[in-house]
Amino acid sequence: MELIRGRHNLRPHHRGCAVTIGAFDGVHLGHQSVLTHLRQQAVSLEVPTTVVTFEPLPREYLRPLEAPPRITTLRDKWPLLAECGVDRVLCLPFNESLRQLSAREFVEEVFVSGLGVRYLAFGDDFRFGNRREGDLDYVRALADEFGYAVAPTPTMELGGDRVSSTRIRAALAEADFELAAQLLGRPFELAGRVLHGQKLGRQLDAPTANIALHRIRSPLQGVYAVRVSGGGLEEAPGVANVGVKPTIGESLEATLEVHVLEGSPDLYGERLTVRFRHKLRDEQKFPSLDALKAGIAADKANARTWLANHG
């Protein structure tokens, strides 16, 4: 899969393709259905598929503190899109220049001049352009003028409700990892590289791997029983804290701290994948480091017991 970063990197050979556009946060079953549909249309037209997405996401740029937490980071989204058979991803930096484009300018500059779109799969709830004036009816109205076909993206339901990123975030907030996995088509995981932290975990008998989430907000918050892979580990039992560490001193950005329950592996610099299995408790502020140490010991014991019984 080819990643194209920004309109300025579009080349003549990128023209002539089947296109869809959106955040694709989570690359869930609904997204996968859209991409299957897009690939089928591309095969019939004998053209490649192109997904257009944004970084940051528009709501993150416009209202960063109010934007919903991401299910997947940009780094984790690429392999998921590649697994769905996407040929190219055009990642547009969402900035003031892009924000000021009218809907027609966006169609002309991105879809037509940049990509030479032949087929456009478009969500019925997606909006684009200055003042959000572009929608499915808008791109349909321009289809004859610019010579592309357009169709609404298919909607997928599970249990009578639409599969959506919003529904997955709600499931994660309730620690319903079974439902989240059903909607995603895979277990929910967070991944990242282990960074040097405050080394406080060693004093608390729980050395941790500190992973930056690269999010202002996290879809999870609390203490969890987890399985950890990477850095020589494969589904190792662990306990993880996702939050702002209120006892130590709150941070603006959520962080992920993982303690592996077996052994003392050196994980600095390694990329870990953390699969969330069960929520043990909410994040809380302890009155002292001794109280925090006792709380962590209880978390370790509870995580070990739960994982031993449930896998």
C-alpha positions in Angstrom: 0.0 0.0 0.0 1.3 3.5 -0.9 1.0 6.4 1.5 0.7 9.8 -0.1 1.3 12.6 2.4 -0.5 15.7 1.2 -1.8 17.0 -2.1 1.7 18.3 -3.1 2.9 14.7 -3.4 0.2 13.6 -5.9 1.6 12.6 -9.2 0.1 11.9 -12.6 0.1 8.2 -12.0 -2.1 8.7 -9.0 -5.0 9.8 -11.3 -7.7 7.4 -12.2 -9.0 5.5 -9.2 -12.0 4.5 -7.0 -12.1 6.8 -4.0 -13.7 6.9 -0.5 -13.1 9.5 2.2 -13.4 9.6 5.9 -11.7 9.4 9.3 -11.7 5.5 9.3 -11.1 5.6 13.0 -10.8 2.0 14.2 -11.2 0.5 10.7 -14.2 -1.4 12.0 -16.6 -3.8 10.4 -18.5 -0.9 8.8 -15.4 0.5 7.3 -14.3 -2.9 6.1 -17.7 -3.3 4.3 -17.1 0.1 2.6 -13.6 -0.9 1.5 -14.8 -4.3 0.2 -17.5 -2.4 -1.9 -14.8 0.0 -3.1 -12.5 -2.8 -4.1 -15.2 -4.5 -6.1 -16.0 -1.3 -8.0 -12.3 -0.7 -8.6 -11.9 -4.2 -10.1 -14.7 -3.7 -12.5 -13.2 -0.3 -13.6 -9.7 -1.8 -13.6 -8.4 1.1 -11.4 -6.7 1.2 -8.0 -8.5 2.1 -4.7 -7.6 5.3 -2.8 -8.7 6.2 0.7 -8.6 9.9 1.5 -8.2 10.7 5.2 -6.9 13.5 7.4 -4.3 14.2 10.1 -5.2 15.6 12.5 -8.9 14.8 12.1 -11.0 17.9 11.5 -12.6 17.9 14.9 -9.2 17.5 16.6 -8.0 20.6 14.7 -11.2 22.7 15.3 -12.0 21.7 18.9 -9.1 19.6 20.3 -10.4 19.3 23.8 -13.9 18.3 22.7 -12.9 15.9 19.9 -13.8 12.2 20.6 -10.9 10.0 21.7 -9.3 8.0 18.8 -9.7 4.3 18.6 -6.6 3.9 16.4 -3.7 6.3 15.9 -2.5 7.2 12.4 0.4 4.7 12.8 -1.9 1.8 13.6 -4.4 2.7 10.9 -2.1 2.0 7.9 -1.7 -1.8 8.4 -5.4 -2.2 9.0 -6.2 -0.4 5.7 -3.6 -2.4 3.9 -5.2 -5.7 5.2 -8.4 -4.5 3.6 -6.8 -4.4 0.2 -6.5 -0.6 -0.1 -3.9 0.4 -2.8 -3.3 4.0 -1.8 -4.0 6.3 1.1 -4.0 10.1 0.6 -3.4 11.7 4.0 -4.4 15.4 3.9 -3.0 17.6 6.7 -6.0 19.3 8.1 -4.9 22.9 8.5 -6.3 26.4 7.9 -5.6 26.1 4.1 -7.6 22.9 3.8 -10.3 24.2 6.1 -10.8 27.3 3.9 -11.5 25.3 0.8 -15.1 25.4 -0.4 -16.8 22.2 -1.2 -16.4 22.8 -4.9 -12.8 23.7 -4.5 -12.2 20.4 -2.6 -13.9 18.4 -5.3 -12.0 20.1 -8.1 -8.6 20.1 -6.4 -8.6 16.8 -4.5 -11.0 14.4 -6.3 -10.8 15.7 -9.9 -7.4 17.4 -10.5 -5.5 15.4 -7.9 -7.0 11.9 -8.1 -8.9 11.9 -11.4 -11.7 10.1 -9.5 -13.6 7.5 -11.6 -15.8 6.2 -8.8 -16.6 7.8 -5.4 -18.1 5.9 -2.5 -19.4 8.5 -0.1 -20.9 8.3 3.3 -24.4 9.7 3.9 -23.2 11.4 7.1 -19.9 12.8 5.9 -19.5 16.6 5.4 -16.6 18.5 3.9 -15.7 22.0 2.7 -15.9 25.3 4.4 -19.0 25.5 6.5 -19.5 21.8 5.9 -21.5 22.5 2.7 -20.4 19.3 0.9 -22.3 16.1 1.3 -23.6 13.1 -0.6 -26.2 15.2 -2.6 -23.5 17.8 -3.4 -21.0 15.3 -4.9 -23.9 13.7 -6.8 -24.8 17.0 -8.3 -21.3 17.4 -9.7 -20.9 13.9 -11.0 -21.9 14.5 -14.6 -19.9 17.7 -14.8 -16.7 16.0 -13.7 -17.3 12.5 -15.1 -17.3 10.3 -12.1 -19.8 7.8 -10.7 -20.9 8.2 -7.1 -22.8 5.9 -4.7 -23.5 6.0 -0.9 -21.4 3.7 1.2 -23.1 0.6 2.5 -24.2 0.6 6.1 -23.6 -2.4 8.4 -25.6 -3.2 11.5 -24.9 -5.5 14.4 -27.6 -6.4 16.9 -30.0 -4.0 15.3 -27.8 -0.9 15.5 -25.3 0.6 13.1 -21.7 -0.3 13.4 -19.9 3.0 14.1 -16.8 4.5 15.8 -19.2 6.2 18.2 -20.7 2.9 19.3 -17.2 1.4 19.7 -16.1 4.3 22.0 -19.2 3.8 24.1 -18.5 0.0 24.4 -14.9 0.8 25.4 -16.0 3.4 28.0 -18.2 0.6 29.5 -15.3 -1.8 29.3 -17.4 -4.1 27.1 -14.4 -5.5 25.3 -16.5 -8.4 23.8 -18.8 -6.0 22.0 -16.0 -3.8 21.0 -14.2 -6.8 19.4 -17.4 -7.8 17.6 -17.8 -4.3 16.1 -14.1 -4.0 15.2 -13.8 -7.5 13.9 -10.8 -8.0 16.1 -9.8 -7.5 19.8 -9.2 -3.9 20.9 -5.6 -3.1 21.4 -3.3 -0.1 22.1 0.2 -0.1 20.8 3.3 2.1 21.0 7.0 2.3 21.8 8.2 2.0 25.4 9.8 5.3 26.6 11.8 6.1 29.7 9.5 7.3 32.5 10.0 8.4 36.1 11.2 5.0 37.2 8.8 5.2 40.1 7.3 1.8 39.4 10.4 0.1 40.7 9.9 1.7 44.1 6.3 0.4 44.1 7.3 -3.2 43.3 5.7 -2.8 39.8 8.2 -1.7 37.1 6.2 -0.5 34.2 6.6 0.0 30.5 5.5 3.6 29.7 3.9 4.0 26.3 2.9 7.4 24.9 -0.6 7.2 23.4 -0.2 10.3 21.2 -3.7 11.3 22.1 -5.1 14.2 24.1 -7.8 11.8 25.2 -7.9 8.1 25.5 -11.0 5.8 24.8 -10.1 4.0 28.0 -9.4 5.2 31.6 -8.6 3.0 34.5 -6.8 -0.2 35.5 -7.1 -3.3 33.4 -6.0 -6.9 33.1 -4.2 -7.2 29.8 -2.2 -9.4 27.5 1.1 -8.0 26.2 3.0 -8.8 23.0 6.2 -7.5 21.5 9.8 -7.2 22.7 10.0 -10.9 22.9 6.7 -11.3 24.7 3.7 -13.1 23.3 0.3 -12.7 25.0 2.1 -12.2 28.4 -0.2 -11.5 31.3 -0.1 -8.0 32.6 -1.8 -5.1 34.4 -2.2 -1.7 32.7 -3.1 1.8 33.9 -4.5 4.2 31.3 -4.9 7.7 32.6 -3.2 10.8 34.0 -1.6 9.3 37.1 -3.5 11.5 39.7 -1.4 10.3 42.7 1.9 11.2 41.1 0.8 14.5 39.5 -1.8 14.8 36.7 -0.8 15.1 33.1 -2.7 16.7 30.3 -2.3 13.7 28.1 -3.3 10.2 29.0 -0.5 7.6 29.2 -0.4 3.9 29.2 1.7 2.1 31.8 2.0 -1.7 31.6 3.4 -4.1 34.2 4.2 -7.6 33.0 3.3 -10.1 35.7 5.9 -12.7 34.7 9.6 -11.9 34.7 11.3 -8.6 34.4 12.0 -8.0 30.7 13.9 -5.0 29.5 11.4 -3.4 27.2 12.9 0.1 26.6 12.6 1.1 23.0 10.5 -1.9 22.1 7.1 -1.6 20.4 4.4 -3.3 22.5 0.8 -4.2 21.7 -1.5 -4.3 24.7 -4.7 -6.3 24.4 -7.3 -5.2 26.9 -9.3 -8.1 28.6 -11.0 -6.8 31.7 -11.4 -3.6 33.7 -10.3 -4.0 37.3 -11.2 -0.5 38.6 -11.3 3.2 37.8 -8.2 5.3 38.1 -8.1 6.9 41.5 -6.0 9.2 43.6 -4.4 7.5 46.6 -3.5 9.5 49.8 0.1 8.4 49.9 2.7 6.4 48.0 2.3 3.6 50.5 -1.4 3.5 49.8 -0.7 3.5 46.1 1.8 0.6 46.5 -0.9 -1.4 48.3 -3.4 -0.6 45.6 -1.0 -1.7 42.9 -0.3 -5.0 44.7 -4.1 -5.7 44.8 -4.3 -4.8 41.1 -1.6 -7.3 40.3 -3.2 -10.1 42.3 -6.7 -9.4 40.8 -5.3 -9.3 37.2 -3.4 -12.5 37.7 -6.5 -14.3 39.1 -8.8 -13.0 36.3 -6.4 -13.9 33.5 -5.8 -17.3 35.0 -9.5 -18.0 34.9 -10.4 -16.3 31.7 -7.3 -16.3 29.5 
